[in-house]
Amino acid sequence: MDFDLESLVHLEQSFYDEGYKDGFDHGRIHGLIEGRALGREKGYEMWEELGFYEGFALLWKAIQESKGGRDDRIVHNIRHLLELIARFPRVNPSSSETSDLDIPRLFRQIRSRYRALCATLGVRPTLRASASIQTQEVEDPGNSPPNERTLTRMIDDTHVSAPQKDYSF
């Protein structure tokens, strides 16, 4: 009888290694798919917020140009905000490319410049796509005045729909 006991000793470890390899390969594929979906969602949120800031700056730039009397601080803040937004990458950088651009740092600078512009204009800033601030306002509306989003949500919550007509015979 030709029976190899050595292979039986390592049988459990060989099954473990085979399962680990299969699970790792499966996780890599699904992680890539989920990562792309999450990246697309977060990228959309960031661009929504950046678009709001750019539109805000362009609106106030047009107002300043039409008024004729230019406030240098306002013009400087608008120009600097638009320059920061222009530096934000327009394409998805590949993981193989090396980039010296720190996106979270640039985003913080854009938000800071937006707040500075709002302070200069005397306008209350609203951080549009920042999820943590939106949930804080919805959970505790008592510590800050309601913005457009919370007012709309409050109106929707108190809206009473008209009774449905029954057309059945």
C-alpha positions as CSV (number, residue, x, y, z in Angstrom):
1,M,0.0,0.0,0.0
2,D,1.5,3.3,-1.2
3,F,-0.1,6.0,1.1
4,D,1.6,9.3,1.8
5,L,0.9,10.4,5.4
6,E,2.8,13.7,4.9
7,S,0.1,15.0,2.6
8,L,-2.6,14.3,5.2
9,V,-0.7,16.3,7.8
10,H,-0.8,19.5,5.7
11,L,-4.3,18.9,4.3
12,E,-6.1,21.4,6.4
13,Q,-3.5,24.1,5.7
14,S,-3.7,23.5,1.9
15,F,-7.5,23.9,2.0
16,Y,-7.1,27.1,4.1
17,D,-4.5,28.5,1.6
18,E,-6.7,27.6,-1.4
19,G,-9.8,29.3,0.2
20,Y,-7.8,32.3,1.2
21,K,-6.5,32.7,-2.4
22,D,-9.9,32.4,-3.9
23,G,-11.4,34.8,-1.4
24,F,-8.7,37.3,-1.9
25,D,-9.2,37.2,-5.7
26,H,-12.9,37.6,-5.3
27,G,-12.5,40.5,-2.9
28,R,-10.2,42.3,-5.2
29,I,-12.7,42.2,-8.0
30,H,-15.6,43.3,-5.9
31,G,-13.5,45.9,-4.1
32,L,-12.6,47.4,-7.4
33,I,-16.3,47.6,-8.5
34,E,-17.4,49.1,-5.2
35,G,-14.5,51.5,-5.1
36,R,-15.4,52.8,-8.5
37,A,-19.0,53.3,-7.5
38,L,-18.1,55.1,-4.3
39,G,-15.5,57.2,-6.2
40,R,-18.1,58.2,-8.8
41,E,-20.6,59.2,-6.0
42,K,-18.1,61.2,-4.0
43,G,-16.7,62.8,-7.1
44,Y,-20.2,64.0,-8.1
45,E,-20.7,65.5,-4.6
46,M,-17.4,67.3,-4.8
47,W,-18.2,68.7,-8.3
48,E,-21.6,69.8,-7.2
49,E,-20.1,71.8,-4.3
50,L,-17.4,73.2,-6.6
51,G,-19.9,74.2,-9.2
52,F,-21.9,76.0,-6.6
53,Y,-18.8,77.9,-5.5
54,E,-17.9,78.8,-9.0
55,G,-21.4,80.0,-9.9
56,F,-21.5,82.0,-6.7
57,A,-18.1,83.7,-7.5
58,L,-19.1,84.4,-11.2
59,L,-22.4,85.9,-10.1
60,W,-20.7,88.3,-7.7
61,K,-18.0,89.1,-10.2
62,A,-20.7,90.1,-12.7
63,I,-22.4,92.2,-10.0
64,Q,-19.2,93.9,-9.1
65,E,-18.4,94.7,-12.8
66,S,-21.9,96.0,-13.4
67,K,-21.8,98.3,-10.3
68,G,-18.7,100.0,-11.5
69,G,-17.5,100.8,-7.9
70,R,-15.1,98.0,-7.3
71,D,-14.2,96.8,-3.8
72,D,-10.6,95.5,-4.0
73,R,-11.1,92.9,-1.3
74,I,-14.2,91.4,-3.0
75,V,-12.5,91.3,-6.4
76,H,-9.3,89.8,-4.8
77,N,-11.4,87.1,-3.0
78,I,-13.4,86.3,-6.2
79,R,-10.3,86.1,-8.3
80,H,-8.5,83.9,-5.8
81,L,-11.5,81.6,-5.4
82,L,-11.8,81.1,-9.2
83,E,-8.0,80.4,-9.5
84,L,-8.3,77.7,-6.8
85,I,-11.3,76.1,-8.6
86,A,-9.3,76.2,-11.9
87,R,-6.5,74.3,-10.2
88,F,-8.8,71.4,-9.2
89,P,-8.3,68.4,-11.5
90,R,-10.8,67.9,-14.3
91,V,-9.9,64.3,-15.0
92,N,-9.5,61.3,-12.7
93,P,-5.8,60.9,-12.1
94,S,-4.6,57.3,-12.6
95,S,-3.0,55.4,-9.7
96,S,0.0,55.0,-11.9
97,E,0.5,58.7,-12.3
98,T,2.3,60.6,-9.5
99,S,0.7,63.8,-8.6
100,D,1.9,66.5,-6.2
101,L,-1.7,67.9,-5.9
102,D,-3.3,67.3,-2.4
103,I,-7.0,67.3,-3.3
104,P,-8.4,67.5,0.3
105,R,-6.0,70.4,1.1
106,L,-7.1,72.2,-2.1
107,F,-10.8,71.6,-1.3
108,R,-10.2,73.0,2.2
109,Q,-8.6,76.1,0.7
110,I,-11.5,76.6,-1.7
111,R,-14.0,76.3,1.2
112,S,-12.0,78.8,3.2
113,R,-11.8,81.3,0.3
114,Y,-15.5,80.9,-0.2
115,R,-16.2,81.7,3.5
116,A,-13.8,84.7,3.2
117,L,-15.7,86.0,0.2
118,C,-19.0,85.5,2.0
119,A,-17.7,87.5,5.0
120,T,-16.5,90.2,2.7
121,L,-19.8,90.4,1.0
122,G,-21.8,90.2,4.2
123,V,-23.6,87.0,3.0
124,R,-24.1,83.9,5.1
125,P,-22.1,81.0,3.7
126,T,-23.8,77.7,2.9
127,L,-21.6,74.6,2.4
128,R,-23.7,72.7,-0.2
129,A,-22.5,69.2,-0.5
130,S,-20.7,68.7,2.8
131,A,-22.6,65.7,4.2
132,S,-21.6,66.2,7.8
133,I,-22.9,69.8,7.9
134,Q,-26.2,68.8,6.3
135,T,-26.9,66.0,8.7
136,Q,-26.0,68.3,11.6
137,E,-28.5,70.9,10.4
138,V,-31.2,68.3,9.9
139,E,-30.6,66.6,13.3
140,D,-30.3,69.8,15.3
141,P,-32.0,72.7,13.5
142,G,-32.2,74.7,16.7
143,N,-28.6,75.8,16.8
144,S,-28.6,77.5,13.3
145,P,-31.1,79.3,11.2
146,P,-32.7,77.1,8.6
147,N,-31.3,77.3,5.1
148,E,-33.1,76.6,1.8
149,R,-32.7,72.8,2.1
150,T,-34.0,72.5,5.6
151,L,-36.9,74.9,4.8
152,T,-37.9,72.8,1.8
153,R,-37.6,69.6,3.9
154,M,-39.8,71.2,6.6
155,I,-42.4,72.3,4.0
156,D,-42.4,68.8,2.5
157,D,-42.9,67.2,6.0
158,T,-45.9,69.4,6.8
159,H,-47.5,69.2,3.3
160,V,-51.0,67.7,3.4
161,S,-52.0,66.0,0.2
162,A,-55.4,66.4,-1.3
163,P,-57.7,63.4,-0.9
164,Q,-57.5,61.0,-3.9
165,K,-60.7,60.8,-6.0
166,D,-62.1,57.4,-6.4
167,Y,-63.1,56.8,-10.0
168,S,-64.1,53.1,-9.5
169,F,-67.6,52.0,-10.2
